Amino acid sequence: MNFEFPLRELPAVLKGPRIERRRVLVGGSAFWGTIIEAAQAGPGAPAGHLRLDDGRIIDPSDLPHLPPVEPTKIIAAHISFSSRSMETRNQPRPSPTPTYFTKPPSSLNGHLGQILKPADCLYLNYESEYAVVIGKPCRNVLPDEAWDYIEGFCPALDMGLQNFRDTDQGSMLRVKGADTLLPIGPGIVRGVNIFEQTLRTYRNGLVVQEAHIGDETIWGPHYVIADIARHITLMPGDLLLMGTPCHSRSIDPGDRIECEITGLGRLSNEVVAIAAPRAAALGVGHQPNDSDEVRRVAFGFDGRVPARFKDNYRQAAELKKQG
């Protein structure tokens, strides 16, 4: 591990047993439940089923999943994986300290939800990440103390409408803040050492991103929490998005994009086309652009990423065409 303030001992949130909490719709109502682990399985309670807090046991496979968080704020690190820094900056560390942007809570989406791509936006990029969920109010803490404020971790897709990059580069408001652009889930997991896990992104079933989190982490969540909480109080349910590895690329309507993190689970969403906003026809605001800066981010730097990601990305597009 190469991040600042290395662990002296394993924090409680990273130790077993594994606990996964999900929020699902059953009969049109929202319910919380806990996934039954293999060690807890028994007659009438199969492993992988969900034990609702009211005692019912159900198969969550096809249930609508709600985001398992209700944050007051969502804060994302720009770059926190070394391969992403190498691709975009040609150096293993992008800056001396992390930088951040925010996403509005209205961008949240759930497992199996639809990601909307407006007709006037050409480039919708995926970025698989792990999200850190805050469990209690947090302010003015040291990195070693920050672990006690983490409720758990979730797979997340930090999607981006790159056609607004040339105008919202600083804030990322429309790039990363549009409705549906933050799928998260299926659940919140604790009791898993996040630094021993591997993150993968699948486009139509083929791997287009992959990184071992411990090997590529520049700044761990304890550093990021201590940094942000110097000046901003983090509240229960708040989310920190911990960056993506190399090979973020644009995808199209009909694509299925998935973020899998070993130990945490697999988040799956479909991209769906929608009409351009009504006000776009009137020329309201900065229109989505196809500038050099937009293309630079949407297409990335193919010469600095593994060939298998590029090959799988192209094959995934062909698979969709073949139906």
C-alpha positions as CSV (number, residue, x, y, z in Angstrom):
1,M,0.0,0.0,0.0
2,N,1.3,3.4,-1.0
3,F,-1.1,5.8,0.7
4,E,-0.5,8.4,3.3
5,F,-0.8,7.4,7.0
6,P,-0.5,3.6,6.6
7,L,-2.6,1.4,8.9
8,R,-1.0,0.5,12.2
9,E,-3.7,-2.0,13.0
10,L,-6.8,-3.2,11.1
11,P,-9.8,-0.9,11.9
12,A,-13.1,-2.5,13.1
13,V,-14.9,-1.6,9.8
14,L,-12.4,-3.7,7.9
15,K,-12.7,-6.8,10.1
16,G,-15.2,-9.6,9.8
17,P,-17.8,-10.8,10.0
18,R,-19.1,-9.4,6.8
19,I,-22.4,-7.5,7.1
20,E,-24.3,-6.2,4.1
21,R,-27.4,-4.0,4.4
22,R,-29.7,-3.3,1.5
23,R,-32.8,-1.1,0.9
24,V,-35.3,-2.6,-1.6
25,L,-38.9,-2.0,-2.8
26,V,-41.3,-4.8,-1.9
27,G,-44.9,-4.4,-2.9
28,G,-44.2,-0.7,-3.6
29,S,-42.8,0.0,-0.1
30,A,-39.2,0.5,0.9
31,F,-37.7,-1.9,3.4
32,W,-34.2,-2.4,4.9
33,G,-32.7,-5.9,5.2
34,T,-29.5,-7.8,5.8
35,I,-28.0,-10.3,3.4
36,I,-27.8,-13.8,4.8
37,E,-24.1,-14.9,4.7
38,A,-23.1,-18.5,4.1
39,A,-22.2,-19.0,7.8
40,Q,-25.7,-17.9,8.8
41,A,-27.7,-19.9,6.2
42,G,-30.1,-22.6,7.2
43,P,-33.5,-24.1,6.3
44,G,-35.7,-21.4,4.9
45,A,-32.8,-18.9,4.9
46,P,-30.6,-19.5,1.9
47,A,-27.2,-17.7,1.6
48,G,-27.6,-14.6,-0.6
49,H,-31.2,-14.0,0.4
50,L,-32.3,-10.9,2.2
51,R,-33.7,-10.9,5.7
52,L,-35.9,-7.9,6.0
53,D,-36.0,-6.1,9.3
54,D,-39.6,-7.3,9.8
55,G,-38.4,-10.9,9.7
56,R,-39.4,-11.9,6.1
57,I,-36.8,-13.6,4.0
58,I,-36.8,-12.9,0.2
59,D,-34.7,-13.3,-2.9
60,P,-33.4,-9.8,-3.8
61,S,-32.2,-10.8,-7.3
62,D,-35.0,-9.1,-9.2
63,L,-36.2,-6.6,-6.6
64,P,-35.9,-2.8,-7.3
65,H,-33.0,-1.6,-5.2
66,L,-33.0,1.9,-3.7
67,P,-29.7,3.7,-3.0
68,P,-28.7,2.4,0.5
69,V,-27.9,6.0,1.7
70,E,-29.6,9.3,2.1
71,P,-26.6,11.8,2.1
72,T,-26.6,15.5,2.9
73,K,-23.6,15.7,0.7
74,I,-21.5,13.7,-1.8
75,I,-17.8,14.5,-2.2
76,A,-15.6,12.9,-4.8
77,A,-11.8,12.8,-5.1
78,H,-10.7,13.8,-8.6
79,I,-7.9,11.2,-8.9
80,S,-6.9,8.7,-6.2
81,F,-5.8,5.6,-8.2
82,S,-2.2,5.5,-9.5
83,S,-3.1,4.1,-13.0
84,R,-5.6,6.9,-13.5
85,S,-2.9,9.4,-12.7
86,M,-0.5,7.7,-15.0
87,E,-3.1,7.8,-17.9
88,T,-4.1,11.4,-17.4
89,R,-1.0,13.0,-15.9
90,N,1.8,10.6,-16.9
91,Q,2.9,10.4,-13.3
92,P,1.8,8.1,-10.5
93,R,0.6,10.9,-8.2
94,P,-1.6,13.7,-9.7
95,S,-0.9,16.4,-7.1
96,P,0.7,16.7,-3.6
97,T,-2.7,16.5,-1.9
98,P,-6.2,15.4,-3.1
99,T,-8.7,17.7,-4.8
100,Y,-12.4,17.3,-4.8
101,F,-15.7,18.1,-6.4
102,T,-19.3,17.5,-5.3
103,K,-22.3,15.7,-6.7
104,P,-25.9,16.6,-5.7
105,P,-27.9,13.9,-3.8
106,S,-30.4,14.1,-6.7
107,S,-27.9,12.3,-8.9
108,L,-28.3,9.1,-6.8
109,N,-29.5,5.9,-8.6
110,G,-29.9,2.3,-7.4
111,H,-28.8,-1.2,-8.4
112,L,-30.6,-2.2,-11.6
113,G,-31.7,1.4,-12.3
114,Q,-31.5,3.2,-15.6
115,I,-28.8,5.7,-16.4
116,L,-30.2,8.4,-18.7
117,K,-28.2,9.7,-21.7
118,P,-29.8,12.8,-23.2
119,A,-29.9,13.0,-27.0
120,D,-27.8,16.1,-27.2
121,C,-24.9,14.6,-25.2
122,L,-22.5,12.5,-27.2
123,Y,-20.2,11.2,-24.4
124,L,-21.3,9.4,-21.2
125,N,-18.3,8.0,-19.4
126,Y,-18.2,5.3,-16.8
127,E,-16.0,5.4,-13.7
128,S,-16.2,2.5,-11.3
129,E,-15.3,3.5,-7.7
130,Y,-15.8,2.4,-4.1
131,A,-17.9,4.8,-2.0
132,V,-17.3,5.4,1.7
133,V,-20.4,5.9,3.8
134,I,-20.1,8.1,6.9
135,G,-21.8,6.6,10.0
136,K,-21.8,9.4,12.6
137,P,-21.1,13.2,12.7
138,C,-17.5,13.8,11.9
139,R,-15.4,17.0,12.4
140,N,-11.8,17.8,13.2
141,V,-10.5,14.2,13.3
142,L,-7.0,12.6,12.8
143,P,-6.5,10.0,10.1
144,D,-6.2,7.2,12.7
145,E,-9.5,8.3,14.2
146,A,-11.4,8.6,10.9
147,W,-12.0,4.9,10.6
148,D,-14.4,5.0,13.6
149,Y,-16.7,7.3,11.5
150,I,-17.1,4.9,8.6
151,E,-20.3,2.9,8.4
152,G,-19.2,0.8,5.4
153,F,-18.4,0.7,1.7
154,C,-20.5,0.4,-1.5
155,P,-19.7,-0.1,-5.2
156,A,-20.5,3.0,-7.2
157,L,-20.6,4.3,-10.8
158,D,-19.5,7.9,-11.1
159,M,-21.0,8.6,-14.5
160,G,-20.1,11.7,-16.4
161,L,-21.7,13.7,-19.3
162,Q,-18.4,14.8,-20.8
163,N,-19.9,17.3,-23.3
164,F,-20.0,19.9,-20.4
165,R,-16.4,19.4,-19.6
166,D,-15.3,22.6,-21.3
167,T,-17.6,24.8,-19.3
168,D,-18.0,22.9,-16.0
169,Q,-14.4,21.7,-15.7
170,G,-14.0,23.4,-12.3
171,S,-17.3,22.5,-10.6
172,M,-18.2,19.3,-12.6
173,L,-21.8,20.3,-11.8
174,R,-23.5,19.1,-15.0
175,V,-20.7,16.7,-16.0
176,K,-21.2,14.6,-12.9
177,G,-24.4,16.0,-11.3
178,A,-27.2,15.1,-13.7
179,D,-30.0,12.9,-12.5
180,T,-29.3,9.1,-12.4
181,L,-25.5,9.6,-12.8
182,L,-24.6,8.0,-9.4
183,P,-25.7,4.4,-9.2
184,I,-24.7,2.9,-5.9
185,G,-25.2,-0.4,-4.1
186,P,-26.5,-3.0,-4.1
187,G,-25.8,-2.5,-0.4
188,I,-23.5,-1.1,2.3
189,V,-20.9,-3.6,3.4
190,R,-18.6,-3.6,6.5
191,G,-16.3,-6.4,7.8
192,V,-14.3,-6.5,4.5
193,N,-10.8,-5.1,4.1
194,I,-11.2,-2.8,1.2
195,F,-7.5,-2.7,0.5
196,E,-7.5,-6.4,-0.3
197,Q,-10.2,-6.1,-2.9
198,T,-10.2,-5.8,-6.7
199,L,-12.4,-3.4,-8.6
200,R,-13.6,-4.2,-12.1
201,T,-15.9,-2.5,-14.6
202,Y,-17.8,-4.6,-17.1
203,R,-19.3,-3.2,-20.4
204,N,-21.8,-5.8,-21.7
205,G,-20.0,-8.5,-19.6
206,L,-16.4,-7.7,-20.7
207,V,-13.8,-6.2,-18.3
208,V,-12.9,-2.6,-19.3
209,Q,-11.4,-1.4,-16.0
210,E,-9.6,-3.4,-13.3
211,A,-7.4,-2.5,-10.3
212,H,-6.3,-4.0,-7.0
213,I,-7.4,-1.3,-4.6
214,G,-4.5,-1.7,-2.1
215,D,-1.9,-1.6,-4.9
216,E,-3.3,1.5,-6.6
217,T,-4.5,3.6,-3.7
218,I,-2.8,7.0,-3.4
219,W,-4.9,8.4,-0.5
220,G,-6.9,6.1,1.7
221,P,-10.4,7.0,3.0
222,H,-9.0,7.9,6.4
223,Y,-6.8,10.5,4.9
224,V,-9.6,11.9,2.8
225,I,-12.0,12.1,5.8
226,A,-9.4,13.8,8.0
227,D,-8.7,16.3,5.1
228,I,-12.3,17.2,4.4
229,A,-13.4,17.2,8.1
230,R,-10.9,19.9,8.9
231,H,-13.5,22.4,7.6
232,I,-16.7,20.5,6.7
233,T,-18.8,18.4,9.1
234,L,-19.6,15.0,7.6
235,M,-23.0,13.7,8.6
236,P,-24.4,10.1,8.7
237,G,-25.1,8.9,5.2
238,D,-22.7,11.3,3.5
239,L,-20.7,9.7,0.7
240,L,-17.1,10.0,-0.3
241,L,-16.3,8.7,-3.8
242,M,-12.7,7.4,-3.9
243,G,-11.8,7.7,-7.5
244,T,-11.4,5.3,-10.5
245,P,-8.6,3.5,-12.2
246,C,-7.5,4.0,-15.8
247,H,-9.7,3.6,-18.9
248,S,-12.8,5.6,-18.3
249,R,-14.5,5.7,-21.7
250,S,-17.9,6.7,-23.2
251,I,-20.8,4.2,-23.6
252,D,-24.1,4.2,-25.4
253,P,-27.8,3.6,-24.9
254,G,-28.4,-0.2,-24.6
255,D,-25.1,-0.8,-22.9
256,R,-25.1,-2.6,-19.5
257,I,-22.4,-1.1,-17.3
258,E,-21.4,-2.9,-14.0
259,C,-19.1,-2.1,-11.1
260,E,-17.9,-5.2,-9.3
261,I,-15.7,-5.0,-6.1
262,T,-14.7,-8.3,-4.6
263,G,-16.1,-8.6,-1.1
264,L,-18.6,-5.9,-1.7
265,G,-20.8,-7.0,-4.6
266,R,-21.7,-6.2,-8.2
267,L,-23.7,-3.1,-9.2
268,S,-25.5,-3.3,-12.5
269,N,-27.2,-0.6,-14.6
270,E,-28.4,0.0,-18.1
271,V,-27.9,3.1,-20.2
272,V,-31.1,4.5,-21.7
273,A,-31.6,7.2,-24.3
274,I,-33.9,10.1,-23.6
275,A,-34.8,13.3,-25.5
276,A,-32.8,16.4,-25.1
277,P,-34.2,18.8,-22.5
278,R,-36.9,21.1,-23.8
279,A,-35.0,24.3,-23.0
280,A,-32.1,23.1,-25.2
281,A,-34.1,24.0,-28.3
282,L,-34.4,27.6,-27.1
283,G,-30.6,27.8,-26.6
284,V,-30.9,28.1,-22.9
285,G,-27.5,27.9,-21.2
286,H,-24.2,26.5,-22.4
287,Q,-25.0,23.7,-24.9
288,P,-23.2,20.4,-24.8
289,N,-20.0,20.7,-26.8
290,D,-17.7,18.4,-28.8
291,S,-14.5,20.4,-28.3
292,D,-10.9,19.2,-28.1
293,E,-11.1,19.3,-24.3
294,V,-14.3,17.2,-24.2
295,R,-12.8,14.6,-26.5
296,R,-9.5,14.5,-24.5
297,V,-11.4,13.4,-21.4
298,A,-14.1,11.2,-23.1
299,F,-11.5,9.3,-25.2
300,G,-8.6,9.3,-22.7
301,F,-5.1,8.2,-23.6
302,D,-5.1,4.8,-25.2
303,G,-1.3,4.6,-25.3
304,R,-1.2,4.6,-21.5
305,V,-3.7,1.8,-20.7
306,P,-3.6,-2.0,-21.0
307,A,-4.5,-3.4,-24.5
308,R,-7.0,-5.8,-23.1
309,F,-9.2,-3.0,-21.8
310,K,-9.2,-1.4,-25.3
311,D,-9.9,-4.7,-27.0
312,N,-12.8,-5.6,-24.6
313,Y,-14.2,-2.1,-24.9
314,R,-14.5,-2.5,-28.7
315,Q,-15.8,-6.1,-28.5
316,A,-18.5,-5.0,-26.0
317,A,-19.8,-2.5,-28.5
318,E,-20.0,-5.2,-31.1
319,L,-21.8,-7.5,-28.7
320,K,-24.5,-4.9,-28.3
321,K,-24.9,-4.5,-32.0
322,Q,-25.3,-8.3,-32.4
323,G,-28.1,-8.2,-29.8
